[in-house]
Amino acid sequence: MSLTITEYRCKLINLILCARCEEDVKRFINASIKGLKQCKLNGHLILRFVEKTAQDLDAFLPGNRDGQQWSNIRSARMQLVQLKDAMQGPVQAGKVGEPAMAKRPDEE
C-alpha cells in the first residue's frame, strides 16, 4: 500500500522529531525529496510538499517539545527554506532537480 503525500509528510515530521542530530534531520529531508523525485512527482507538488512541511513545523510550540526536538525543528525549517529557494527557479522553468542558477552581473 502506498502512502498519500500527507501521510508521507507526517512520516517525515515524525522522523525529524525523533532525529538524534542535525545530520539525521538533513538526511531524512533529502531522502524524502529524493523519494518524491524517484516517483516522478511533479515539481510543483514537490515544492508544495516542502512548503507544507515547513508550515506544519511552524505550528509546533517550543514549550510542547524537548530541547532536541526543538533543535531538530529549527534545523529542518532552515533546510526546508534552503530547498525551497533552490527549487523555485527550476520549478518555474520546468526543470526540477537542477539548482537555481544566479545571473552573472553582466546578464542583468
PyMOL commands that place a pseudoatom at each C-alpha (Angstrom):
pseudoatom trace, name=CA, resn=MET, resi=1, chain=A, elem=C, hetatm=0, pos=[0.000, 0.000, 0.000]
pseudoatom trace, name=CA, resn=SER, resi=2, chain=A, elem=C, hetatm=0, pos=[1.458, 3.376, -0.953]
pseudoatom trace, name=CA, resn=LEU, resi=3, chain=A, elem=C, hetatm=0, pos=[1.363, 6.486, 1.209]
pseudoatom trace, name=CA, resn=THR, resi=4, chain=A, elem=C, hetatm=0, pos=[-0.525, 9.648, 0.358]
pseudoatom trace, name=CA, resn=ILE, resi=5, chain=A, elem=C, hetatm=0, pos=[1.530, 12.839, 0.212]
pseudoatom trace, name=CA, resn=THR, resi=6, chain=A, elem=C, hetatm=0, pos=[0.017, 13.899, 3.549]
pseudoatom trace, name=CA, resn=GLU, resi=7, chain=A, elem=C, hetatm=0, pos=[0.978, 10.599, 5.181]
pseudoatom trace, name=CA, resn=TYR, resi=8, chain=A, elem=C, hetatm=0, pos=[4.469, 10.894, 3.689]
pseudoatom trace, name=CA, resn=ARG, resi=9, chain=A, elem=C, hetatm=0, pos=[4.795, 14.416, 5.152]
pseudoatom trace, name=CA, resn=CYS, resi=10, chain=A, elem=C, hetatm=0, pos=[3.607, 13.218, 8.587]
pseudoatom trace, name=CA, resn=LYS, resi=11, chain=A, elem=C, hetatm=0, pos=[6.130, 10.381, 8.474]
pseudoatom trace, name=CA, resn=LEU, resi=12, chain=A, elem=C, hetatm=0, pos=[8.901, 12.877, 7.655]
pseudoatom trace, name=CA, resn=ILE, resi=13, chain=A, elem=C, hetatm=0, pos=[7.877, 15.176, 10.519]
pseudoatom trace, name=CA, resn=ASN, resi=14, chain=A, elem=C, hetatm=0, pos=[7.932, 12.248, 12.947]
pseudoatom trace, name=CA, resn=LEU, resi=15, chain=A, elem=C, hetatm=0, pos=[11.403, 11.296, 11.730]
pseudoatom trace, name=CA, resn=ILE, resi=16, chain=A, elem=C, hetatm=0, pos=[12.544, 14.905, 12.188]
pseudoatom trace, name=CA, resn=LEU, resi=17, chain=A, elem=C, hetatm=0, pos=[11.217, 14.980, 15.752]
pseudoatom trace, name=CA, resn=CYS, resi=18, chain=A, elem=C, hetatm=0, pos=[12.990, 11.708, 16.620]
pseudoatom trace, name=CA, resn=ALA, resi=19, chain=A, elem=C, hetatm=0, pos=[16.302, 12.563, 14.929]
pseudoatom trace, name=CA, resn=ARG, resi=20, chain=A, elem=C, hetatm=0, pos=[19.413, 12.336, 17.101]
pseudoatom trace, name=CA, resn=CYS, resi=21, chain=A, elem=C, hetatm=0, pos=[21.275, 15.187, 15.428]
pseudoatom trace, name=CA, resn=GLU, resi=22, chain=A, elem=C, hetatm=0, pos=[21.157, 17.842, 12.696]
pseudoatom trace, name=CA, resn=GLU, resi=23, chain=A, elem=C, hetatm=0, pos=[22.788, 15.488, 10.184]
pseudoatom trace, name=CA, resn=ASP, resi=24, chain=A, elem=C, hetatm=0, pos=[19.942, 12.993, 10.672]
pseudoatom trace, name=CA, resn=VAL, resi=25, chain=A, elem=C, hetatm=0, pos=[17.419, 15.779, 10.041]
pseudoatom trace, name=CA, resn=LYS, resi=26, chain=A, elem=C, hetatm=0, pos=[19.147, 16.724, 6.773]
pseudoatom trace, name=CA, resn=ARG, resi=27, chain=A, elem=C, hetatm=0, pos=[19.415, 13.081, 5.725]
pseudoatom trace, name=CA, resn=PHE, resi=28, chain=A, elem=C, hetatm=0, pos=[15.701, 12.452, 6.351]
pseudoatom trace, name=CA, resn=ILE, resi=29, chain=A, elem=C, hetatm=0, pos=[14.661, 15.552, 4.396]
pseudoatom trace, name=CA, resn=ASN, resi=30, chain=A, elem=C, hetatm=0, pos=[16.986, 14.805, 1.473]
pseudoatom trace, name=CA, resn=ALA, resi=31, chain=A, elem=C, hetatm=0, pos=[15.825, 11.166, 1.349]
pseudoatom trace, name=CA, resn=SER, resi=32, chain=A, elem=C, hetatm=0, pos=[12.176, 12.229, 1.286]
pseudoatom trace, name=CA, resn=ILE, resi=33, chain=A, elem=C, hetatm=0, pos=[12.759, 14.650, -1.592]
pseudoatom trace, name=CA, resn=LYS, resi=34, chain=A, elem=C, hetatm=0, pos=[14.759, 12.022, -3.464]
pseudoatom trace, name=CA, resn=GLY, resi=35, chain=A, elem=C, hetatm=0, pos=[11.902, 9.554, -2.959]
pseudoatom trace, name=CA, resn=LEU, resi=36, chain=A, elem=C, hetatm=0, pos=[9.375, 12.012, -4.351]
pseudoatom trace, name=CA, resn=LYS, resi=37, chain=A, elem=C, hetatm=0, pos=[11.578, 12.622, -7.397]
pseudoatom trace, name=CA, resn=GLN, resi=38, chain=A, elem=C, hetatm=0, pos=[12.019, 8.882, -7.950]
pseudoatom trace, name=CA, resn=CYS, resi=39, chain=A, elem=C, hetatm=0, pos=[8.223, 8.565, -8.007]
pseudoatom trace, name=CA, resn=LYS, resi=40, chain=A, elem=C, hetatm=0, pos=[8.306, 11.182, -10.777]
pseudoatom trace, name=CA, resn=LEU, resi=41, chain=A, elem=C, hetatm=0, pos=[6.141, 13.554, -8.762]
pseudoatom trace, name=CA, resn=ASN, resi=42, chain=A, elem=C, hetatm=0, pos=[5.520, 16.893, -10.474]
pseudoatom trace, name=CA, resn=GLY, resi=43, chain=A, elem=C, hetatm=0, pos=[7.977, 19.621, -9.431]
pseudoatom trace, name=CA, resn=HIS, resi=44, chain=A, elem=C, hetatm=0, pos=[5.196, 21.906, -8.260]
pseudoatom trace, name=CA, resn=LEU, resi=45, chain=A, elem=C, hetatm=0, pos=[3.923, 19.156, -5.962]
pseudoatom trace, name=CA, resn=ILE, resi=46, chain=A, elem=C, hetatm=0, pos=[7.406, 18.611, -4.519]
pseudoatom trace, name=CA, resn=LEU, resi=47, chain=A, elem=C, hetatm=0, pos=[7.727, 22.338, -3.898]
pseudoatom trace, name=CA, resn=ARG, resi=48, chain=A, elem=C, hetatm=0, pos=[4.299, 22.324, -2.226]
pseudoatom trace, name=CA, resn=PHE, resi=49, chain=A, elem=C, hetatm=0, pos=[5.405, 19.339, -0.104]
pseudoatom trace, name=CA, resn=VAL, resi=50, chain=A, elem=C, hetatm=0, pos=[8.430, 21.353, 1.092]
pseudoatom trace, name=CA, resn=GLU, resi=51, chain=A, elem=C, hetatm=0, pos=[6.299, 24.438, 1.819]
pseudoatom trace, name=CA, resn=LYS, resi=52, chain=A, elem=C, hetatm=0, pos=[3.599, 22.479, 3.656]
pseudoatom trace, name=CA, resn=THR, resi=53, chain=A, elem=C, hetatm=0, pos=[6.157, 20.577, 5.725]
pseudoatom trace, name=CA, resn=ALA, resi=54, chain=A, elem=C, hetatm=0, pos=[7.712, 23.887, 6.790]
pseudoatom trace, name=CA, resn=GLN, resi=55, chain=A, elem=C, hetatm=0, pos=[4.258, 25.245, 7.691]
pseudoatom trace, name=CA, resn=ASP, resi=56, chain=A, elem=C, hetatm=0, pos=[3.482, 22.154, 9.742]
pseudoatom trace, name=CA, resn=LEU, resi=57, chain=A, elem=C, hetatm=0, pos=[6.771, 22.540, 11.627]
pseudoatom trace, name=CA, resn=ASP, resi=58, chain=A, elem=C, hetatm=0, pos=[5.945, 26.209, 12.289]
pseudoatom trace, name=CA, resn=ALA, resi=59, chain=A, elem=C, hetatm=0, pos=[2.814, 25.083, 14.131]
pseudoatom trace, name=CA, resn=PHE, resi=60, chain=A, elem=C, hetatm=0, pos=[4.835, 23.404, 16.897]
pseudoatom trace, name=CA, resn=LEU, resi=61, chain=A, elem=C, hetatm=0, pos=[5.260, 25.388, 20.119]
pseudoatom trace, name=CA, resn=PRO, resi=62, chain=A, elem=C, hetatm=0, pos=[8.614, 25.308, 21.940]
pseudoatom trace, name=CA, resn=GLY, resi=63, chain=A, elem=C, hetatm=0, pos=[7.007, 24.531, 25.307]
pseudoatom trace, name=CA, resn=ASN, resi=64, chain=A, elem=C, hetatm=0, pos=[5.486, 21.324, 23.944]
pseudoatom trace, name=CA, resn=ARG, resi=65, chain=A, elem=C, hetatm=0, pos=[8.826, 19.803, 22.841]
pseudoatom trace, name=CA, resn=ASP, resi=66, chain=A, elem=C, hetatm=0, pos=[12.097, 18.878, 24.489]
pseudoatom trace, name=CA, resn=GLY, resi=67, chain=A, elem=C, hetatm=0, pos=[15.354, 20.611, 23.622]
pseudoatom trace, name=CA, resn=GLN, resi=68, chain=A, elem=C, hetatm=0, pos=[16.469, 18.084, 20.997]
pseudoatom trace, name=CA, resn=GLN, resi=69, chain=A, elem=C, hetatm=0, pos=[13.105, 18.097, 19.240]
pseudoatom trace, name=CA, resn=TRP, resi=70, chain=A, elem=C, hetatm=0, pos=[13.048, 21.883, 19.152]
pseudoatom trace, name=CA, resn=SER, resi=71, chain=A, elem=C, hetatm=0, pos=[16.591, 21.938, 17.766]
pseudoatom trace, name=CA, resn=ASN, resi=72, chain=A, elem=C, hetatm=0, pos=[15.507, 19.427, 15.100]
pseudoatom trace, name=CA, resn=ILE, resi=73, chain=A, elem=C, hetatm=0, pos=[12.513, 21.580, 14.171]
pseudoatom trace, name=CA, resn=ARG, resi=74, chain=A, elem=C, hetatm=0, pos=[14.687, 24.681, 13.754]
pseudoatom trace, name=CA, resn=SER, resi=75, chain=A, elem=C, hetatm=0, pos=[17.252, 22.744, 11.728]
pseudoatom trace, name=CA, resn=ALA, resi=76, chain=A, elem=C, hetatm=0, pos=[14.552, 21.254, 9.497]
pseudoatom trace, name=CA, resn=ARG, resi=77, chain=A, elem=C, hetatm=0, pos=[12.992, 24.670, 8.909]
pseudoatom trace, name=CA, resn=MET, resi=78, chain=A, elem=C, hetatm=0, pos=[16.344, 26.081, 7.772]
pseudoatom trace, name=CA, resn=GLN, resi=79, chain=A, elem=C, hetatm=0, pos=[16.932, 23.077, 5.489]
pseudoatom trace, name=CA, resn=LEU, resi=80, chain=A, elem=C, hetatm=0, pos=[13.446, 23.350, 4.001]
pseudoatom trace, name=CA, resn=VAL, resi=81, chain=A, elem=C, hetatm=0, pos=[13.809, 27.079, 3.324]
pseudoatom trace, name=CA, resn=GLN, resi=82, chain=A, elem=C, hetatm=0, pos=[17.095, 26.402, 1.510]
pseudoatom trace, name=CA, resn=LEU, resi=83, chain=A, elem=C, hetatm=0, pos=[15.460, 23.631, -0.517]
pseudoatom trace, name=CA, resn=LYS, resi=84, chain=A, elem=C, hetatm=0, pos=[12.511, 25.849, -1.381]
pseudoatom trace, name=CA, resn=ASP, resi=85, chain=A, elem=C, hetatm=0, pos=[14.793, 28.656, -2.540]
pseudoatom trace, name=CA, resn=ALA, resi=86, chain=A, elem=C, hetatm=0, pos=[16.865, 26.240, -4.645]
pseudoatom trace, name=CA, resn=MET, resi=87, chain=A, elem=C, hetatm=0, pos=[13.763, 24.676, -6.194]
pseudoatom trace, name=CA, resn=GLN, resi=88, chain=A, elem=C, hetatm=0, pos=[11.767, 27.789, -7.043]
pseudoatom trace, name=CA, resn=GLY, resi=89, chain=A, elem=C, hetatm=0, pos=[13.802, 28.758, -10.088]
pseudoatom trace, name=CA, resn=PRO, resi=90, chain=A, elem=C, hetatm=0, pos=[13.880, 25.274, -11.653]
pseudoatom trace, name=CA, resn=VAL, resi=91, chain=A, elem=C, hetatm=0, pos=[10.188, 24.650, -10.926]
pseudoatom trace, name=CA, resn=GLN, resi=92, chain=A, elem=C, hetatm=0, pos=[9.238, 27.872, -12.668]
pseudoatom trace, name=CA, resn=ALA, resi=93, chain=A, elem=C, hetatm=0, pos=[11.419, 26.861, -15.616]
pseudoatom trace, name=CA, resn=GLY, resi=94, chain=A, elem=C, hetatm=0, pos=[10.018, 23.309, -15.569]
pseudoatom trace, name=CA, resn=LYS, resi=95, chain=A, elem=C, hetatm=0, pos=[13.369, 21.759, -14.607]
pseudoatom trace, name=CA, resn=VAL, resi=96, chain=A, elem=C, hetatm=0, pos=[13.041, 20.243, -11.148]
pseudoatom trace, name=CA, resn=GLY, resi=97, chain=A, elem=C, hetatm=0, pos=[16.154, 18.761, -9.630]
pseudoatom trace, name=CA, resn=GLU, resi=98, chain=A, elem=C, hetatm=0, pos=[18.503, 21.346, -11.067]
pseudoatom trace, name=CA, resn=PRO, resi=99, chain=A, elem=C, hetatm=0, pos=[19.668, 24.109, -8.713]
pseudoatom trace, name=CA, resn=ALA, resi=100, chain=A, elem=C, hetatm=0, pos=[18.600, 27.642, -9.475]
pseudoatom trace, name=CA, resn=MET, resi=101, chain=A, elem=C, hetatm=0, pos=[21.412, 29.495, -11.220]
pseudoatom trace, name=CA, resn=ALA, resi=102, chain=A, elem=C, hetatm=0, pos=[22.308, 33.036, -10.321]
pseudoatom trace, name=CA, resn=LYS, resi=103, chain=A, elem=C, hetatm=0, pos=[22.748, 35.515, -13.135]
pseudoatom trace, name=CA, resn=ARG, resi=104, chain=A, elem=C, hetatm=0, pos=[26.136, 36.983, -13.797]
pseudoatom trace, name=CA, resn=PRO, resi=105, chain=A, elem=C, hetatm=0, pos=[26.304, 40.750, -13.247]
pseudoatom trace, name=CA, resn=ASP, resi=106, chain=A, elem=C, hetatm=0, pos=[26.701, 41.356, -16.992]
pseudoatom trace, name=CA, resn=GLU, resi=107, chain=A, elem=C, hetatm=0, pos=[23.478, 39.411, -17.761]
pseudoatom trace, name=CA, resn=GLU, resi=108, chain=A, elem=C, hetatm=0, pos=[21.177, 41.744, -15.835]
for i in range(1, 108): cmd.bond("trace and resi %d" % i, "trace and resi %d" % (i + 1))
show_as sticks, trace
zoom trace
